[in-house]
Amino acid sequence: MVISIASQKGGTGKTTTSLALAAGLARRGKKVLLIDTDSQANSSKVLLPDYQSLRKEQTLYQTILESKPLIIHPTTVPNLSVVPAHILLADTDMALTTALDHREARLKRQLDEVRALYDYVFIDCPPALSWLTINAFTASDGIIVVIAPGYFELDSVVQISKSIKEVQDYFNPTLSLLGFLFTMSDSTVNSKTSLKLLRQAYPDSVLTTVIPRNTDIRDAHFSKQDIFGDRPQSRAAEEYNRLIDEIFYAEEIK
């Protein structure tokens, strides 16, 4: 199963969620691939200690900009591999705007060659509705949309929902929304009101699990580890484990 982790806004916990789901399932014995399509390369920097020494030819750059096979790297987490991003992916929109081939399917074509090797593939999308995001959605079976508290964050749900529908219409009719994930939750009125409004607007699409605002996550990333490797007893690790159960093990729990 190929799953995009998406958000139109930065700072919502999108990369944190990508890392947690990928590492969490890998630590449960599943073979997992994480593809980093965000030019900031935050997932790549956490999972690859030698990331700074990589050349662009060793990253997703060569697949998206040069239509070449995916370069897959092992990580420090057992069962988890990564296709790292590169800062030059920021040039993708300019490059693909004039491309004559199937520019929306460059990632899908190469991913189809290796996806059978993995139980799960996660795609950490950029915080924008770009050609990179369209490539991710076109290659995916499902999408998890990450949403943090706030007026503008809630407003972005309408826009990303429209983009999902357009990709379904034009490129990937089997693409499905796995759910809206509410993150960075705390006891403030803003957070409580945002979650209430989200559930009222999308009663059948909001995931039950809510991810708390938690400094343990930031500390784990600073140590270049996923939350389960650095703080396995933290509340954040507990909630991400609950999220994994909700999405991937719901039938077993029943």
C-alpha positions in Angstrom: 0.0 0.0 0.0 1.3 3.4 -1.0 0.2 6.3 1.3 0.9 10.0 0.9 1.1 12.1 4.1 0.0 15.6 3.0 -0.7 19.1 4.2 -1.0 22.3 2.3 0.6 24.2 5.2 4.0 23.8 6.8 4.4 23.2 10.5 1.5 20.8 10.9 3.4 17.7 11.9 3.4 16.2 8.4 7.0 15.0 8.4 6.7 13.9 12.0 3.7 11.7 11.0 5.5 10.3 8.0 8.5 9.3 10.2 6.3 7.9 13.0 4.1 5.8 10.7 7.0 4.5 8.7 9.3 3.7 11.7 6.4 2.4 13.8 5.4 -0.2 11.2 9.0 -1.1 10.5 9.6 -1.7 14.2 6.6 -4.1 14.1 8.4 -6.1 11.4 6.9 -4.7 8.3 9.1 -3.8 5.3 8.7 -0.1 4.8 9.9 2.5 2.3 9.7 6.2 3.0 10.0 8.6 0.0 10.8 12.2 0.9 9.4 14.6 -1.8 9.8 17.7 0.4 12.8 19.7 -0.8 13.5 20.7 2.9 14.5 17.0 3.3 13.7 16.8 7.0 12.7 13.1 6.9 15.9 12.4 5.0 18.1 14.2 7.6 16.6 12.3 10.5 17.0 8.9 8.9 20.3 9.3 7.2 23.3 10.4 9.4 25.4 11.0 6.2 22.6 12.9 4.4 24.8 16.1 3.9 27.3 14.1 1.9 24.8 12.8 -0.7 24.9 14.1 -4.2 21.8 15.0 -6.1 22.2 11.8 -8.2 21.7 9.8 -5.0 18.3 11.3 -4.2 14.8 11.7 -5.6 16.1 14.5 -7.8 17.2 12.0 -10.5 13.7 10.3 -10.6 11.6 13.5 -10.7 13.9 15.7 -12.8 15.7 13.1 -14.9 13.2 10.2 -15.0 15.6 7.7 -13.6 15.1 4.8 -11.2 14.6 5.4 -7.5 17.8 5.4 -5.4 16.9 3.6 -2.1 19.1 3.9 1.0 18.9 1.7 4.2 18.3 3.7 7.4 19.3 3.2 11.1 15.8 1.8 11.7 15.5 -2.0 10.9 13.2 -2.8 8.0 13.0 0.9 6.9 14.5 2.3 3.8 14.3 5.8 2.4 14.5 7.7 -0.9 15.9 11.0 0.2 15.0 14.4 -1.1 17.2 17.2 -2.3 17.1 21.0 -2.1 17.0 21.2 -6.0 13.5 19.5 -5.9 12.4 23.1 -5.3 12.9 23.6 -9.1 10.4 20.9 -9.9 7.4 23.1 -10.8 9.5 25.2 -13.2 11.0 22.1 -14.8 7.8 20.1 -15.2 5.6 23.0 -16.4 7.2 22.7 -19.8 7.7 18.9 -19.8 6.0 17.0 -22.6 5.9 13.5 -21.1 3.6 12.2 -18.3 4.9 14.7 -15.8 2.4 13.7 -13.1 3.6 10.0 -13.2 7.4 10.2 -13.0 7.3 8.9 -9.4 4.6 6.3 -10.1 6.5 4.8 -13.0 9.6 4.2 -11.0 7.8 3.2 -7.8 5.8 0.6 -9.6 9.2 -1.2 -10.3 9.9 -1.7 -6.6 6.7 -1.4 -4.6 6.2 -5.2 -4.5 9.3 -5.4 -2.3 7.6 -3.5 0.6 4.6 -3.9 2.8 4.1 -0.2 3.0 5.4 2.9 1.1 4.9 6.3 2.7 5.4 9.6 0.7 6.3 12.7 2.8 4.7 15.4 0.6 5.9 19.0 0.4 3.7 21.6 2.2 2.2 22.9 -1.1 0.0 21.8 -3.9 2.8 21.4 -6.5 3.8 18.9 -9.2 5.7 17.0 -6.5 2.4 16.6 -4.6 0.6 15.6 -7.8 3.3 13.0 -8.4 2.8 11.7 -4.9 -1.0 11.5 -5.2 -0.8 9.9 -8.6 1.5 7.2 -7.2 -0.6 6.6 -4.1 -3.4 4.3 -3.0 -4.5 6.6 -0.1 -3.8 9.9 1.5 -3.7 11.0 5.1 -4.1 14.8 5.4 -2.5 16.3 8.5 -4.2 19.3 10.1 -3.1 21.5 13.0 -5.3 23.9 15.0 -6.0 27.3 13.5 -8.3 29.1 11.1 -6.0 29.1 8.1 -5.2 25.4 8.7 -8.9 24.5 8.7 -9.4 26.6 5.6 -6.7 24.7 3.7 -8.7 21.5 4.0 -11.1 22.7 1.4 -8.2 23.4 -1.0 -6.4 20.1 -0.5 -9.7 18.2 -0.8 -10.3 19.9 -4.2 -6.8 18.9 -5.3 -7.4 15.3 -4.3 -10.6 15.3 -6.3 -8.8 16.7 -9.4 -6.1 14.0 -9.2 -8.9 11.4 -8.9 -10.6 12.8 -12.0 -7.5 13.2 -14.2 -4.7 10.8 -13.0 -5.7 8.3 -10.3 -9.3 7.3 -10.0 -8.7 4.7 -7.3 -7.0 7.2 -4.9 -8.8 7.3 -1.5 -8.8 9.6 1.5 -7.8 7.6 4.5 -8.6 10.4 6.9 -7.8 13.8 8.3 -5.4 13.6 11.2 -5.6 16.3 13.8 -2.1 17.1 15.3 -0.5 19.5 17.8 -3.5 19.3 20.0 -3.4 20.9 23.4 -5.8 22.3 26.0 -6.3 25.7 24.5 -9.7 27.0 23.2 -8.2 27.3 19.7 -7.3 23.6 19.6 -10.5 22.4 21.1 -12.6 24.6 18.8 -10.6 23.6 15.7 -11.1 19.9 16.3 -14.8 20.4 17.0 -15.3 22.3 13.7 -13.2 19.8 11.8 -15.4 16.9 13.1 -18.6 18.8 12.3 -17.5 19.6 8.8 -16.1 16.1 8.0 -17.9 13.7 10.4 -16.9 10.6 8.5 -13.4 11.5 7.6 -11.6 12.7 10.8 -9.4 10.0 12.4 -10.2 9.1 16.0 -6.6 9.4 17.1 -5.4 12.9 18.0 -1.7 13.7 18.2 -0.7 16.0 21.1 1.7 18.9 21.0 4.7 17.3 22.5 8.4 18.4 22.9 9.5 14.8 22.9 9.0 14.7 19.1 11.2 17.7 18.6 13.8 16.2 20.9 13.8 12.9 19.0 14.3 14.6 15.7 17.1 16.7 17.1 18.8 13.4 18.1 18.1 12.2 14.5 15.8 9.4 15.7 12.1 8.6 15.3 9.9 9.0 18.3 9.9 5.2 19.0 13.6 5.0 18.9 14.2 8.0 21.2 11.2 8.3 23.5 9.2 5.0 23.2 7.3 5.7 26.5 6.2 9.2 25.6 2.6 10.3 25.0 3.4 11.1 21.4 4.7 7.5 20.9 1.6 6.2 22.5 -0.7 8.2 20.3 1.2 7.3 17.1 1.0 3.6 18.1 -2.7 4.1 18.5 -2.9 5.7 15.0 -1.1 2.7 13.5 -3.6 0.4 15.2 -6.5 2.5 14.0 -5.4 2.7 10.3 -3.6 -0.6 9.7 -4.8 -3.0 12.4 -8.4 -2.0 12.9 -9.8 -5.5 11.9 -7.4 -7.3 14.2 -8.4 -5.1 17.1 -12.0 -5.8 16.5 
